[in-house]
Amino acid sequence: MTPQPNPEVGAAVKAADRAHVFHSWSAQELIDPLAVAGAEGSYFWDYDGNRYLDFTSGLVYTNIGYQHPKVVAAIQEQAAKLTTFAPAFAIEARSEAARLIAERTPGDLDKIFFTNGGADAVEHAVRMARLHTGRPKVLSAYRSYHGGTQQAVNLTGDPRRWASDTGTAGVVHFWAPFLYRSRFYAETEEQECARALEHLETTIAFEGPSTVAAIILETIPGTAGIMVPPPGYLAGVREICDKYGIVFVLDEVMAGFGRTGEWFAADLFGVVPDLMTFAKGVNSGCVPLGGVAISGAIAETFAKRAYPGGLTYSGHPLACAAAVATIDVMAEEGVVENAAKLGTEVVEPALRNLAERHPCVGEVRGVGMFWALELVKNKETREPLVPYNAPGPAMTAFTSTAKAAGIWPFVNMNRTHVVPPCNVSESELKEGLTALDAALSAADEYTE
């Protein structure tokens, strides 16, 4: 679709937004939201006719792009048939969505508890783990994000937690492996993995194994920096959990449904958790939906004992119909395979080439359509381009140049992410990578 400029309407939309909409994660008077007129496929556009290649996939959820006609049609058909119904009943769209998800989850994660999004999926996974074990504590990693609700934000291991953290949530944080900024003075991935596992087990020992209900990890951390864990780490965490009777929870809200070139990132590592959370890509964000995939052992805990939790809109028919259509589209159109192929053949070599040419790129890491560039002032010292949890002119220059070149970037502190839709075309990717090259040149001006 060709964007048609309509600045008058855009101005009215912007004025109403500024007058009445309270935006998340923002100081309200310091933001300037773009008024979006429409979106299709990998692109969206504003009311002035400017079109952007979306290198954010919304918030890493439009895994099959915007406005896929088969998903739109499925929502329309479901709305004509049954717009909504309470979660206590068996509904065709809900049952079919659960079946399709369970077919793709690893191991025996065959029961699906539906939520409205990723944060409440994490909330319920933690509740299930505590009730299953009778233990209070949950361990989660620094450099992580698990959602904005009370328990989920306390599990989060980045600055978004600080304002809400009173130290009473039963959460203990630990360091997960990240060789580029190792907390373990490691020199190889093998050392980083071994020392991170030793650190985790020591943390459990000092906290008291009998007090720990669960360990929750993003299979591949997302907004914290897309740090792919080293070989053996997740398997090692699985062994530690089994040793101490701890529930292993993998958060696949961002990494799931094709983002990594597999249906779930856990498949890359051959690991089966006890609980797995999902959301975002399950229906390309078209209607809010999330959930918890539950193992047989934990499901059995609630076979004759009521699970004390639920949501009014759990498994909403419109959301589930969108999920069914999205999963069908992904299977029919080879979306997961496309993410894997283009990640290996296009994105990785292009990003490594950019890293060689740009002094601001300290490291490239990722898989599938899930990549990050670590931006630095100095490659030798690895000093971040901007201080931790602080803005700066370097990132402003990077972002404004990217937008002027036609891509909408995903930046978080001193990183930029490359997370386009999983069904992005090769030509679209190359267009976006050319724009990224220009943005990195702007950031280079701030290096030493």
KOLDOLO-301751 format. One line per 4 residues: for each residue x, y, z of N, C-alpha, C. Coordinates in pm, whole numbers, plus 50000, padded with zeros to 5 digits. Each point is the difference from the previous one (the first is absolute). Layout:
X,Y,Z,X,Y,Z,X,Y,Z | ...
//
This chain:
50084,49881,50000,49916,50119,50000,50089,50125,50000 | 49963,50097,49916,50074,50126,49995,49941,50099,50100 | 50078,50051,50093,49946,50094,50098,49949,50127,49933 | 49883,50044,50043,49942,50124,49951,50009,50106,50110
50074,50108,49977,50014,50102,50105,49866,50063,50038 | 49983,50020,50130,49881,50067,50052,50040,50068,50130 | 50079,50107,49991,50056,50061,50121,49895,50058,50094 | 49885,50041,49948,49896,50055,50088,49949,49894,50097
49972,49882,49946,49956,49890,50086,50110,49962,50097 | 50122,49996,49951,50112,49968,50087,50013,50097,50116 | 49981,50127,49972,50009,50101,50106,49890,49979,50104 | 49879,49962,49954,49890,49977,50094,50026,49877,50086
50053,49895,49940,50034,49878,50075,50105,50032,50105 | 50101,50076,49960,50108,50035,50092,49948,50087,50115 | 49912,50094,49969,49948,50088,50104,49918,49923,50102 | 49917,49907,49953,49920,49919,50092,50088,49910,50086
50103,49946,49939,50094,49917,50075,50066,50081,50111 | 50051,50117,49967,50071,50080,50098,49907,50051,50111 | 49873,50014,49966,49905,50049,50100,49953,49892,50096 | 49994,49874,49952,49929,49900,50078,50072,49866,50023
50097,49963,49917,50063,49868,50012,50119,50009,50095 | 50002,49910,50097,50112,49990,50094,50087,49884,49954 | 50121,50028,49955,50086,49900,49937,50085,49926,50104 | 50025,49873,49972,50081,49917,50090,50148,50035,49990
50070,49975,50111,50146,50015,50009,50046,50140,49955 | 49922,50104,50025,50034,50131,49946,49972,50112,50099 | 50082,50105,49992,49967,50128,50062,49911,50073,49900 | 49876,50023,50037,49897,50034,49903,50029,50127,49920
50063,50099,50060,50024,50125,49929,50130,49999,49919 | 50074,49890,50009,50129,49993,49930,49999,49911,49877 | 49881,49952,49962,49992,49910,49886,49926,50067,49885 | 50024,49946,49881,49938,50053,49878,49959,49883,49912
49889,49932,50035,49962,49879,49927,49968,50027,49853 | 50045,49912,49914,49967,50008,49859,49854,49961,49980 | 49926,50077,49923,49862,49965,49964,50005,49906,49879 | 49957,49876,50020,50009,49897,49897,49868,49991,49924
50009,50004,49867,49881,49996,49916,49964,49859,49956 | 50100,49913,49987,49971,49864,49955,50123,49914,49998 | 49979,49872,49972,50111,49904,49996,49962,49882,49913 | 50101,49940,49939,49977,49881,49917,50131,49927,49984
49999,49871,50022,50121,49921,49985,50108,50047,50096 | 50115,50034,49946,50115,50041,50082,50008,50151,50020 | 49901,50075,49952,50007,50145,50001,49884,50064,50076 | 50023,50123,50048,49891,50085,50045,50030,50142,49953
49899,50088,50007,50019,50135,49949,49922,50100,50083 | 50043,50127,49989,49936,50107,50076,49907,50081,49910 | 49939,50102,50056,49901,50079,49926,50064,50100,49904 | 50133,50013,50006,50070,50085,49904,50048,49920,49880
49970,49869,49999,50040,49916,49888,50137,49938,50013 | 50065,50015,50116,50130,49937,50022,49981,49852,50035 | 50070,49914,49930,49988,49855,50022,50127,49948,50066 | 49981,49909,50097,50112,49945,50075,50000,49848,49993
50116,49941,49976,50018,49856,50018,50012,49974,50149 | 49914,49915,50054,49993,49983,50144,50103,49898,50047 | 50111,50052,50051,50105,49912,50054,49975,49969,50148 | 49877,50028,50048,49964,49967,50138,49892,49892,50008
49936,49970,49885,49885,49909,50001,49897,50040,50106 | 49965,50129,50002,49911,50051,50103,50078,50013,50130 | 49981,49906,50087,50087,49978,50115,50043,49854,49998 | 50057,49961,49887,50043,49863,49973,49880,49905,50009
49894,50035,49929,49884,49910,49996,49938,49982,49862 | 50023,50091,49904,49940,49981,49868,50085,49900,49921 | 49999,49876,50046,50088,49899,49939,49963,49967,49856 | 49874,50023,49962,49963,49983,49858,49959,50136,49941
50049,50107,50059,49973,50132,49947,49862,50053,50038 | 49970,50116,49947,49873,50066,50027,49894,49958,49898 | 49877,49986,50049,49881,49987,49914,50005,49879,49906 | 50052,49887,50048,49999,49883,49912,49855,49966,49967
49966,49991,49871,49858,49985,49963,49932,49876,50058 | 50072,49892,50018,49938,49878,50054,49968,50016,50148 | 50081,50074,50071,49972,50024,50142,49886,50099,50015 | 50001,50105,49918,49889,50096,50002,49868,49930,49972
50000,49912,49899,49878,49927,49964,49955,49909,50114 | 50095,49936,50068,49964,49910,50111,49936,50076,50114 | 50051,50120,50029,49941,50081,50106,49859,50043,49960 | 49983,50040,49875,49868,50041,49952,49900,49885,50007
50044,49882,49958,49911,49883,50002,49962,49962,50142 | 50097,50005,50092,49970,49966,50139,49906,50103,50062 | 50019,50129,49966,49912,50104,50053,49856,49979,49954 | 49983,49954,49878,49865,49974,49949,49937,49877,50066
50086,49909,50043,49951,49873,50057,49980,50009,50151 | 50102,50049,50072,49995,50007,50146,50109,50096,50045 | 49962,50121,50036,50103,50100,50031,50071,49970,50131 | 49927,49951,50101,50062,49977,50130,49922,49895,50076
50067,49935,50092,49933,49904,50089,50091,49975,50119 | 49939,49970,50113,50074,49983,50125,50097,49882,49991 | 50111,50007,50074,50105,49898,49988,49964,49864,50056 | 49891,49987,50075,49965,49870,50060,49937,49904,49900
49974,50046,49877,49934,49917,49901,50099,49952,49894 | 49965,49892,49933,50082,49950,49888,49954,50071,49873 | 50091,50073,49939,49973,50079,49881,50093,49951,49889 | 49948,49988,49879,50076,49942,49890,50133,50072,49977
49997,50131,49989,50124,50074,49972,50102,49981,50112 | 49954,49998,50125,50089,49983,50114,50061,49860,50001 | 49917,49900,49977,50049,49861,49999,50100,49978,49888 | 49971,50057,49882,50089,49980,49887,50132,50074,50019
49994,50120,50056,50124,50073,50028,50087,49923,50099 | 49939,49947,50105,50075,49922,50099,50063,49877,49936 | 49924,49933,49915,50053,49880,49933,50120,50034,49913 | 49989,50106,49920,50109,50036,49909,50124,50044,50076
49982,50071,50111,50114,50042,50081,50067,49878,50063 | 49918,49911,50060,50054,49882,50067,50073,49908,49902 | 49958,49998,49875,50069,49920,49899,50143,50047,49977 | 50025,50128,50029,50129,50059,49968,50090,50023,50121
49945,49996,50119,50082,50018,50119,50087,49876,50022 | 50116,50015,50061,50088,49885,50021,49948,49907,50109 | 50044,49875,49994,49970,49904,50107,49853,49982,50026 | 49964,49992,50129,49862,49972,50039,49926,50126,50045
50036,50114,49943,49930,50124,50034,49869,50005,49921 | 49906,49919,50042,49880,49973,49920,49873,50068,50051 | 50007,50063,50116,49885,50073,50053,50028,50149,49985 | 49901,50075,49955,50018,50142,49972,49904,50082,50085
50056,50088,50083,49922,50096,50077,50011,50134,49930 | 49887,50052,49951,50004,50124,49923,49992,50122,50091 | 50075,50103,49961,49999,50130,50068,49977,50107,49894 | 50008,50125,50043,49980,50111,49907,50131,50054,49944
50113,49954,50050,50129,50047,49953,50113,49933,50073 | 50122,50048,49974,50118,49936,50055,50020,50022,50148 | 49974,50120,50048,50024,50028,50142,49912,49915,50088 | 49870,49990,49966,49914,49918,50085,50027,49851,49979
50056,49961,49887,50046,49862,49985,50111,49970,50100 | 50094,50093,50015,50108,49985,50097,49944,49996,50142 | 49906,50089,50030,49937,50000,50133,49943,49863,50032 | 49928,49941,49906,49936,49872,50027,50099,49885,50002
50104,50006,49919,50103,49896,50006,50065,49997,50137 | 50030,50117,50055,50060,50008,50133,49902,49948,50105 | 49875,50036,49989,49900,49952,50096,49990,49848,49995 | 49997,49944,49880,49995,49854,49986,50120,49934,50065
50119,50058,49975,50123,49941,50056,49998,50003,50152 | 49956,50110,50057,49996,50010,50147,49899,49902,50059 | 49885,49988,49937,49899,49907,50051,50044,49855,49981 | 50066,49972,49891,50047,49863,49972,50107,49956,50100
50089,50092,50037,50113,49965,50088,49974,50032,50146 | 49910,50094,50027,49981,50047,50137,50114,50087,50049 | 50076,50057,49908,50117,50082,50035,49976,50145,49958 | 50068,50096,50063,49969,50141,49972,50087,50071,49897
50129,49964,49988,50092,50084,49923,50005,49963,49852 | 50028,50103,49920,50024,49980,49857,50130,50069,49963 | 50085,49930,49926,50127,50055,49955,49987,50044,49854 | 50049,50120,49972,50001,50049,49862,50129,50075,49975
50031,50023,49875,50130,50054,49962,49999,50152,49991 | 50115,50059,50031,50025,50137,49956,50004,49997,49847 | 49986,50119,49940,49991,50009,49854,49883,49915,49950 | 49882,50027,50051,49880,49926,49956,49881,50094,50004
49894,49959,49930,49873,50072,50009,49887,49897,49995 | 49908,50009,50097,49891,49902,50007,49861,50064,50003 | 49990,50133,49989,49868,50062,49993,49983,50112,50099 | 49889,50074,49986,49978,50119,50078,49906,49987,50117
49940,49883,50022,49914,49982,50117,50087,49977,50124 | 49938,49997,50117,50078,50010,50124,50104,49888,50018 | 49958,49875,49988,50097,49891,50015,50098,49998,49883 | 49948,50018,49879,50084,49992,49882,50107,50109,49998
49964,50122,50040,50099,50107,49998,50104,49980,50110 | 49963,49936,50111,50098,49968,50103,50094,49888,49956 | 49953,49911,49915,50087,49899,49943,50098,50059,49899 | 49960,50109,49939,50082,50066,49899,50135,50042,50058
50103,49986,49920,50136,50030,50047,50061,50120,49933 | 49919,50101,49966,50055,50123,49944,49936,50121,50069 | 50038,50121,49965,49953,50118,50076,49849,50020,50003 | 49925,49938,49912,49855,50015,50005,49941,49945,50130
50076,49919,50072,49955,49945,50127,50012,50099,50115 | 50097,50087,49994,50044,50073,50118,49887,50075,50071 | 49917,50069,49925,49898,50084,50063,49895,49920,50076 | 49985,49872,49966,49896,49917,50062,50054,49897,50096
50132,49993,50014,50063,49895,50079,50013,50042,50146 | 49918,49938,50084,50009,50027,50145,50075,49890,50073 | 50052,49903,49926,50075,49892,50062,49913,49898,50071 | 49869,50000,49972,49908,49911,50071,49931,49899,49908
50048,49987,49878,49929,49917,49902,50046,49855,49999 | 50092,49964,50088,50048,49862,50001,50090,49967,49883 | 50067,50102,49944,50083,49983,49882,50147,50016,50036 | 50083,49911,49949,50146,50009,50015,50059,50003,49860
50086,50099,49975,50062,50011,49868,50141,49939,50000 | 50039,49950,49884,50133,49943,49982,50050,50039,49862 | 50129,49976,49976,50060,50033,49870,49992,49879,49907 | 49942,50021,49884,50002,49899,49893,50121,50026,49910
50036,49906,49915,50121,50018,49919,49984,50107,49893 | 50105,50077,49979,50008,50101,49895,50147,50034,49985 | 50068,49927,49913,50146,50006,49993,50051,50139,49969 | 49931,50077,49916,50050,50131,49959,50016,50093,50120
49910,49988,50096,50011,50078,50124,49995,49904,50120 | 50090,49906,49999,50001,49892,50098,50013,50052,50143 | 49918,49943,50089,50014,50025,50144,50089,49895,50065 | 50052,49907,49919,50075,49886,50056,50146,49999,49952
50045,50109,49939,50138,50011,49953,50035,49886,49906 | 49902,49958,49922,50021,49889,49907,50064,50049,49870 | 50072,49911,49935,50064,50032,49872,49941,49921,49885 | 49924,49895,50030,49937,49918,49896,49855,49974,50037
49923,49958,49901,49860,49965,50026,49991,49883,50097 | 50094,49907,49991,50000,49884,50089,50020,50044,50145 | 50097,50089,50021,50023,50052,50135,49878,50077,50050 | 49943,50084,49914,49884,50080,50040,49884,49910,50042
49975,49895,49922,49892,49907,50032,50025,49931,50134 | 50119,49944,50017,50030,49925,50122,49993,50089,50123 | 50055,50121,49989,50002,50089,50116,49861,50056,50030 | 49920,50021,49897,49864,50047,50023,49916,49893,50069
50017,49876,49961,49927,49891,50065,50045,49982,50144 | 50131,50013,50023,50050,49990,50138,49943,50113,50085 | 49996,50119,49945,49944,50116,50071,49853,49977,50033 | 49923,49947,49905,49859,49974,50025,49982,49897,50111
50075,49892,49993,49983,49897,50103,50045,50050,50137 | 50102,50084,50003,50043,50059,50127,49892,50093,50056 | 49938,50076,49912,49890,50088,50042,49888,49919,50063 | 49965,49889,49937,49895,49912,50054,50042,49947,50137
50126,49959,50012,50047,49945,50127,49989,50102,50113 | 50035,50124,49973,49996,50103,50104,49858,50051,50026 | 49912,49990,49901,49859,50038,50022,49923,49890,50071 | 50049,49876,49986,49930,49885,50057,49917,49931,49894
50045,49886,49947,49928,49934,49892,49853,49973,50031 | 49971,49972,50126,49861,49968,50037,49909,50122,50000 | 50058,50119,49976,49918,50122,49994,49974,50047,49857 | 50063,49937,49902,49995,50048,49862,49896,49922,49921
49897,50070,49956,49894,49937,49921,50038,49986,49854 | 50062,50105,49943,50022,50001,49855,50122,50082,49963 | 50056,49965,49887,50096,50083,49929,49934,50038,49869 | 49993,50131,49972,49943,50045,49874,50107,50068,49918
50008,49962,49873,50094,50060,49906,49930,50027,49869 | 50031,50112,49937,49968,50013,49858,50092,49903,49926 | 49944,49917,49916,50083,49904,49928,50114,50071,49929 | 49968,50107,49929,50098,50097,49952,49950,50136,50045
50070,50067,50090,49952,50131,50047,49976,50095,49884 | 49891,50076,50008,49959,50085,49890,50045,50143,50013 | 49917,50085,50062,50033,50143,50005,50127,50027,50078 | 50041,49908,50087,50124,50020,50076,50124,49984,49913
49984,49947,49877,50117,49996,49914,50018,49880,49911 | 49903,49909,49992,50009,49882,49913,50133,49927,50021 | 50021,49955,50123,50121,49925,50033,49970,49850,49987 | 50041,49941,49889,49978,49857,49978,50084,49922,50101
49938,49914,50081,50079,49929,50101,50101,49904,49937 | 50114,49979,50064,50100,49911,49945,49953,49856,50003 | 50056,49916,49914,49962,49858,49998,50015,49939,50140 | 49898,49927,50041,50003,49930,50127,49942,50075,50116
49977,50132,49985,49954,50075,50117,49857,49962,50039 | 49908,50006,49907,49860,49969,50034,49986,49855,50044 | 50075,49910,49937,49999,49860,50045,50053,49990,50143 | 50101,50080,50031,50053,50000,50137,49900,50053,50101
49924,50102,49963,49896,50051,50088,49892,49895,50021 | 49967,49929,49893,49903,49891,50011,50047,49895,50101 | 50126,49966,49996,50055,49902,50095,49996,50051,50143 | 50031,50127,50019,49997,50059,50134,49858,49998,50054
49904,50036,49917,49860,49999,50043,49956,49859,50040 | 50038,49902,49920,49964,49861,50033,50065,49957,50131 | 50123,50041,50022,50074,49962,50120,49931,50048,50127 | 49943,50122,49996,49944,50060,50120,49847,50007,50000
49936,49937,49903,49855,50003,49996,49942,50137,49970 | 50071,50077,49920,49961,50136,49965,49930,49999,49864 | 49895,50077,49986,49928,50011,49873,50081,50089,49906 | 50022,49952,49879,50074,50074,49898,49899,50066,49906
50000,50135,49999,49908,50076,49916,50080,50069,49891 | 49962,49979,49875,50058,50075,49889,49899,50102,49950 | 50044,50123,49991,49918,50110,49949,50027,50014,49851 | 49903,49959,49919,50012,50007,49854,49906,50105,49942
49961,50097,50082,49908,50104,49952,50057,50068,49876 | 50128,50031,50002,50061,50070,49887,50066,49904,49901 | 50061,49894,50048,50078,49911,49915,49915,49896,49928 | 49876,49980,50044,49918,49893,49945,49936,50031,49867
49942,49897,49941,49923,50007,49875,50082,50057,49884 | 50114,49934,49976,50077,50023,49879,50108,50103,50008 | 50003,50079,50105,50094,50112,50008,50145,49955,49984 | 50034,49882,50052,50139,49952,49995,50026,49902,49887
49903,49982,49912,50015,49900,49895,49957,49862,50043 | 49942,49989,50119,49934,49879,50050,49865,50044,50055 | 49909,49903,50017,49872,50039,50059,50021,50061,50138 | 50088,49937,50077,50037,50055,50131,50151,49993,50014
50057,50101,50064,50146,50005,50015,50053,49881,50079 | 49918,49942,50087,50043,49883,50076,50045,49887,49908 | 49941,49995,49880,50036,49895,49905,50144,50013,49951 | 50054,50121,50004,50140,50020,49960,50096,49932,50096
49956,49982,50125,50088,49951,50104,49962,49861,50049 | 49893,49942,49947,49958,49866,50039,49959,49990,50145 | 49938,50107,50053,49963,50005,50141,49848,50008,50012 | 49945,49927,50097,49857,50003,50028,49979,50057,50141
49936,50114,50012,49972,50055,50133,49877,49934,50061 | 49969,50036,50124,49877,49953,50064,49882,50088,49965 | 50027,50128,49981,49900,50098,49959,50063,50090,49895 | 49920,50042,49903,50052,50090,49897,49895,50106,49970
50040,50126,50009,49908,50109,49972,50013,50044,49855 | 49888,50048,49944,50000,50049,49862,49900,50114,49989 | 50012,50076,49892,49905,50108,49967,50043,50054,49864 | 49992,50131,49982,50052,50073,49883,49976,49926,49867
50099,49925,49953,49993,49940,49868,49896,49892,49983 | 49936,49954,50108,49900,49894,49989,49889,50037,49904 | 49965,50129,49992,49904,50042,49897,50043,50133,49938 | 50131,50021,49994,50059,50119,49940,49944,50128,50062
49960,49991,50127,49956,50116,50074,49865,50056,49959 | 49926,49926,49918,49876,50056,49945,49892,50023,50106 | 49986,49907,50093,49908,50013,50113,50077,49950,50122 | 50001,50072,50112,50083,49960,50115,49977,49854,50041
50111,49925,50010,49995,49859,50039,50136,49957,50051 | 49999,49923,50107,50121,49938,50051,49962,49869,50065 | 50097,49938,50065,49966,49875,50066,50118,49932,50065 | 49969,49892,50070,50100,49915,50064,49980,49858,49948
50106,49943,49945,49998,49859,49963,50051,49919,50119 | 49925,49899,50040,50017,49935,50130,50037,49853,49981 | 50100,49955,50074,50043,49859,49994,49898,49910,50068 | 50013,49872,49973,49909,49903,50060,50006,49999,50150
50120,50009,50057,50015,49993,50146,49931,50116,50068 | 50015,50120,49943,49937,50116,50064,49850,50001,49973 | 49959,49957,49883,49856,49990,49974,49935,49904,50098 | 50070,49893,50036,49944,49900,50092,49976,50060,50138
50082,50098,50040,49980,50067,50128,49859,50057,50012 | 49946,50044,49887,49870,50064,50001,49891,49913,49937 | 50025,49869,49994,49900,49910,49945,49877,49991,50089 | 50021,49993,50132,49890,49991,50093,50005,50111,50105
50083,50097,49974,50015,50116,50087,49984,50123,49913 | 49908,50086,50034,49971,50115,49915,50122,50091,49988 | 50026,50045,49879,50103,50101,49981,49938,50136,50034 | 50056,50073,50096,49939,50124,50046,50042,50120,49916
49954,50005,49877,50034,50113,49914,49926,49993,49869 | 49971,50115,49945,49934,50005,49871,49983,50143,49955 | 49954,50017,49876,49985,50131,49939,49867,50003,49925 | 49932,50112,50007,49870,50013,49934,50009,49968,49851
50107,50045,49936,50010,49984,49854,50096,49889,49959 | 50030,49909,50092,50093,49892,49970,49952,49918,49880 | 50088,49987,49900,49963,49924,49882,49889,50066,49921 | 50003,50132,49990,49895,50074,49929,49984,49946,49858
49877,49975,49956,49979,49940,49868,50066,50076,49885 | 49995,50133,50000,50062,50076,49892,50152,49982,50002 | 50057,50002,50118,50145,49981,50012,50041,49860,49957 | 49921,49902,50041,50034,49861,49965,49981,49973,49851
49897,50059,49941,49982,49985,49856,50118,50061,49925 | 50049,50114,50050,50119,50060,49939,50121,49911,50017 | 50011,49933,50115,50113,49908,50023,49994,49881,49906 | 49883,49943,49983,49984,49886,49907,50043,50042,49860
49952,50115,49955,50033,50046,49865,50149,50031,49988 | 50058,50061,50103,50143,50033,49996,50086,49875,49993 | 49970,49901,50083,50078,49876,49999,49984,49928,49866 | 49879,50001,49946,49978,49938,49868,50081,50073,49893
49999,50133,50003,50077,50078,49903,50149,49970,50013 | 50049,49993,50122,50142,49973,50021,50039,49864,49943 | 49913,49902,50018,50028,49866,49947,49991,49998,49847 | 49895,50061,49947,49977,49997,49855,50105,50078,49923
50043,50112,50054,50090,50089,49928,50147,49983,50039 | 50029,49904,50084,50139,49974,50038,50065,50116,50071 | 49926,50066,50088,50050,50120,50067,50117,49967,50093 | 49991,49890,50074,50108,49963,50091,50127,49970,49919
49984,49928,49893,50114,49967,49915,50060,50125,49936 | 49915,50096,49964,50047,50125,49942,50087,50077,50099 | 49954,50004,50126,50078,50069,50103,50137,49937,50017 | 50004,49867,50000,50128,49931,50016,50092,50024,49881
49945,49988,49880,50080,50013,49878,50057,50141,49984 | 49913,50101,50011,50047,50136,49981,50090,50045,50115 | 49976,49947,50119,50089,50033,50110,50141,49954,49974 | 50013,49879,49948,50132,49941,49972,50064,50059,49876
49921,50016,49893,50056,50035,49870,50009,50150,49974 | 49916,50079,50068,49997,50143,49971,50038,50084,50122 | 49926,49982,50110,50018,50089,50114,50137,49984,50063 | 50037,49878,50035,50127,49981,50071,50120,50050,49920
50017,49960,49871,50117,50052,49929,49997,50151,49982 | 49880,50057,49980,49992,50146,49983,50037,50072,50129 | 49950,49952,50114,50030,50066,50128,50148,49985,50034 | 50059,49886,49970,50143,49982,50030,50085,50091,49911
49953,50022,49879,50069,50095,49912,49989,50142,50054 | 49882,50037,50049,49983,50132,50061,50089,50016,50123 | 50012,49893,50079,50084,50006,50120,50146,50025,49965 | 50046,49943,49889,50139,50021,49958,50024,50143,49955
49897,50062,49942,50018,50133,49941,49968,50115,50094 | 49921,49973,50104,49957,50110,50087,50066,49990,50137 | 50072,50103,50042,50064,49996,50132,49902,49998,50116 | 49873,50035,49978,49903,50001,50110,49942,49863,50030
50025,49900,49916,49943,49866,50021,50100,49913,50074 | 49968,49969,50125,50089,49916,50080,49977,49852,49980 | 49875,49961,49984,49969,49858,49983,49869,49985,49923 | 49993,49890,49924,49878,49957,49931,49960,49867,50059
49872,49982,50031,49955,49871,50053,49853,49978,49965 | 49964,49874,49983,49861,49969,49973,49983,49873,49920 | 49875,49980,49955,49962,49881,49923,49865,50029,49937 | 49974,49941,49884,49871,50020,49934,49975,50145,49970
49884,50051,50040,49967,50143,49989,50006,50066,50137 | 50108,49971,50072,50014,50043,50140,50146,50036,50022 | 50036,50128,49973,50140,50042,50002,50018,50129,50077 | 50119,50019,50052,50035,50124,50070,50141,50042,49964
50021,50130,49995,50132,50058,49986,50032,50074,50129 | 50111,49966,50061,50046,50069,50120,50080,50122,49955 | 49954,50120,50038,50063,50123,49955,50096,50053,50107 | 50120,50035,49959,50106,50037,50094,50069,50128,49956
50062,50065,50097,50086,50114,49969,50136,49954,49949 | 50044,49888,50053,50134,49952,49970,49998,49847,49995 | 50041,49943,49888,49995,49855,49986,50097,49930,50094 | 50110,50064,50030,50101,49937,50085,49954,49994,50146
49950,50111,50051,49958,50005,50140,49857,49950,50020 | 49922,49995,49890,49859,49960,50003,49914,50097,50080 | 50046,50122,50017,49918,50100,50069,49871,50022,49921 | 49884,49993,50065,49874,50017,49929,49990,50137,49932
49928,50006,49891,49984,50125,49927,49931,50105,50085 | 49905,49956,50083,49937,50089,50098,50007,49930,50135 | 49999,50074,50111,50005,49936,50132,49878,49911,50024 | 50016,49906,50092,49891,49908,50034,49875,50078,50043
49888,49968,49935,49870,50058,50034,49998,50152,49987 | 50068,50052,49899,50003,50144,49980,49990,50030,49851 | 49928,50106,49962,49997,50042,49859,50128,50072,49965 | 50014,50035,49874,50119,50073,49959,49989,50042,49856
50078,50100,49958,49993,50049,49861,50036,49895,49898 | 50085,49904,50037,50039,49896,49905,49879,49918,49957 | 49918,49957,50096,49884,49920,49966,49893,50084,49929 | 49993,50128,50035,49907,50090,49931,50039,50013,49853
50129,50015,49974,50048,50009,49863,49974,49871,49923 | 50025,49888,50067,49975,49871,49936,49853,49986,49962 | 49911,50028,50096,49857,49980,49978,49945,50093,49892 | 50036,50127,50006,49947,50095,49902,50050,49969,49860
50124,49955,49987,50054,49965,49869,49931,49875,49945 | 49974,49902,50088,49929,49879,49957,49863,50034,49946 | 49926,50084,50071,49865,50036,49956,50004,50078,49869 | 50096,50090,49987,50013,50076,49876,50032,49909,49882
50072,49889,50028,50036,49904,49895,49889,49900,49970 | 49892,50003,50081,49884,49917,49967,49980,49877,50083 | 50073,49984,50112,49971,49888,50091,49963,50055,50136 | 49915,49926,50069,49967,50034,50138,50080,49907,50089
50099,50054,50074,50093,49912,50072,49947,49964,50138 | 50054,49893,50054,49973,49957,50138,50129,50025,50077 | 50000,50103,50085,50119,50030,50079,49968,49985,50148 | 50096,49951,50073,49987,49985,50144,50137,50026,50062
50011,50117,50064,50127,50043,50057,50108,50001,49892 | 50105,49919,50013,50111,50004,49905,49993,49884,49900 | 49878,49963,49963,49984,49892,49902,49895,50039,49897 | 50015,49946,49882,49891,50001,49904,49970,49857,49961
49873,49971,49986,49955,49866,49964,49956,49996,49854 | 50021,49888,49937,49950,49975,49865,49898,49888,50011 | 49872,50038,50006,49893,49903,50025,49882,50028,49906 | 50022,49988,49869,49889,50020,49907,49903,49883,50004
49885,50008,49933,49910,49885,49994,50072,49875,49949 | 49956,49885,50047,50067,49874,49964,49976,49961,49855 | 49900,50060,49936,49976,49973,49858,50048,50114,49912 | 50092,50083,50052,50059,50108,49922,50066,49942,49875
50000,50074,49891,50064,49953,49878,50148,50036,50000 | 50076,49934,49914,50144,50028,49992,50023,50143,49954 | 49920,50049,49905,50019,50137,49952,49967,50101,50109 | 49897,49974,50079,49967,50090,50110,50112,50002,50103
50054,49882,50030,50111,49994,50096,50118,50082,49953 | 50035,49986,49874,50116,50072,49947,49975,50150,50002 | 49877,50041,49972,49964,50141,50010,50020,50050,50143 | 49955,49923,50097,50014,50040,50139,50143,50002,50045
50080,49905,49956,50141,49995,50040,50079,50115,49941 | 49961,50047,49881,50064,50118,49941,49970,50124,50085 | 49875,50012,50046,49964,50111,50087,50072,49991,50134 | 50015,49878,50051,50072,49980,50126,50145,50044,49986
50059,49974,49885,50137,50042,49972,50014,50151,50017 | 49902,50075,49945,50005,50146,50012,49987,50044,50145 | 49912,49934,50076,49981,50036,50141,50125,49972,50082 | 50068,49891,49971,50124,49969,50071,50109,50101,49969
50001,50052,49877,50097,50103,49965,49979,50124,50087 | 49874,50033,50029,49972,50113,50088,50050,49973,50141 | 49984,49876,50048,50047,49964,50134,50153,49997,50006 | 50065,49970,49887,50147,49996,49997,50061,50133,50041
49929,50109,49977,50052,50133,50033,50024,50016,50150 | 49944,49913,50080,50009,50012,50146,50097,49900,50061 | 50075,49928,49915,50097,49904,50050,50135,50067,50020 | 50087,49931,50071,50135,50053,50028,50104,49933,49911
//
